[in-house]
Structures are given as structure tokens and as C-alpha cells.
Amino acid sequence: MSPLAMSQSDPLSEAQAFYNRNDHYNAISAYSKIIKQYPGNAEALFYLGNSYHYVRNHTQAAETYDKLHKAIGKDKNAKNHY
């Protein structure tokens, strides 16, 4: 199953729930776990970078956005989303 097409009880949905509640420290933890399993997951990288930004960890945000940029370069479909 694609990491972008997981069920509602999957790690991506859990991470998104933290993000939507502005619980960015838990979102960082949850998205980081996803990235360990799926390093090129553009959606997780995007929200992980945003979460780092919101907690003012701009160095990690920039590094994460760089990884996102590289992931998008490999996935032509992702360019339409991020």
C-alpha cells in the first residue's frame, strides 16, 4: 500500500491529527517515524517541515524542506501538490 493511501488509523492520519490540533511537538515525532519508514513521503516531509517551523526550529525546517524538494524532484505527481 502506498504511504499516501493509508487507512484512517494509520500513522499519517495520527500525525495529521496532531498537526491539526497545533500539537507540533507530537506531530514532529509522528511524522519523523513515517519518514524513517518512507523517506521520500512528500506529504510527511511537508508537514514535518511546517511543524519544525511552528516550533521555531528553523534549521530543521530548512533541512526538511530540502529533503522535500529532492523527493518532489523524484515524484512528478508530487509537483502538483506541494
C-alpha positions as CSV (number, residue, x, y, z in Angstrom):
1,M,0.0,0.0,0.0
2,S,1.2,3.5,-0.9
3,P,2.2,5.6,2.2
4,L,-0.2,8.3,0.8
5,A,-3.1,5.9,0.6
6,M,-3.2,4.5,4.1
7,S,-6.3,3.9,6.2
8,Q,-7.7,6.4,8.8
9,S,-6.0,4.5,11.7
10,D,-2.6,4.8,10.1
11,P,0.4,6.8,11.3
12,L,-0.1,9.5,8.7
13,S,-3.6,10.2,9.9
14,E,-2.4,10.2,13.5
15,A,0.4,12.7,12.6
16,Q,-2.1,14.9,10.8
17,A,-4.4,14.9,13.8
18,F,-1.6,16.2,16.0
19,Y,-0.8,18.8,13.3
20,N,-4.4,19.9,13.0
21,R,-4.6,20.4,16.8
22,N,-1.4,22.6,16.7
23,D,0.4,19.9,18.7
24,H,3.5,20.3,16.7
25,Y,5.9,18.5,19.1
26,N,3.9,15.3,18.8
27,A,3.4,15.9,15.1
28,I,7.2,16.1,14.7
29,S,7.6,12.8,16.5
30,A,4.8,11.1,14.4
31,Y,6.0,12.5,11.1
32,S,9.6,11.6,11.9
33,K,8.6,7.9,12.4
34,I,6.9,8.0,9.0
35,I,9.9,9.4,7.3
36,K,12.1,6.7,8.8
37,Q,9.9,4.1,7.1
38,Y,9.1,6.1,3.9
39,P,12.0,8.7,3.4
40,G,10.5,10.1,0.3
41,N,7.0,10.7,1.6
42,A,6.4,14.2,0.3
43,E,3.3,14.8,2.4
44,A,5.0,13.8,5.6
45,L,8.1,15.9,4.8
46,F,5.9,18.9,4.0
47,Y,4.1,18.8,7.3
48,L,7.2,17.8,9.3
49,G,8.9,20.9,7.9
50,N,5.9,23.1,8.8
51,S,5.9,21.7,12.3
52,Y,9.6,22.4,12.8
53,H,8.8,26.0,11.6
54,Y,6.0,26.4,14.0
55,V,8.2,25.4,17.0
56,R,10.8,27.8,15.7
57,N,13.4,25.1,14.8
58,H,14.2,26.8,11.6
59,T,17.4,24.8,10.9
60,Q,15.5,21.5,11.0
61,A,12.6,23.1,9.0
62,A,15.1,24.1,6.2
63,E,16.7,20.7,6.2
64,T,13.3,19.0,5.9
65,Y,12.2,21.3,3.1
66,D,15.4,20.5,1.3
67,K,14.5,16.8,1.6
68,L,11.0,17.6,0.4
69,H,12.4,19.4,-2.7
70,K,14.6,16.4,-3.5
71,A,11.6,14.0,-3.0
72,I,9.4,16.1,-5.3
73,G,12.1,16.0,-7.9
74,K,11.8,12.2,-8.0
75,D,8.0,12.1,-8.0
76,K,6.5,14.0,-10.9
77,N,3.0,13.7,-9.4
78,A,4.0,15.4,-6.1
79,K,4.9,18.6,-8.0
80,N,1.2,19.3,-8.4
81,H,0.6,19.1,-4.7
82,Y,3.5,20.8,-2.9
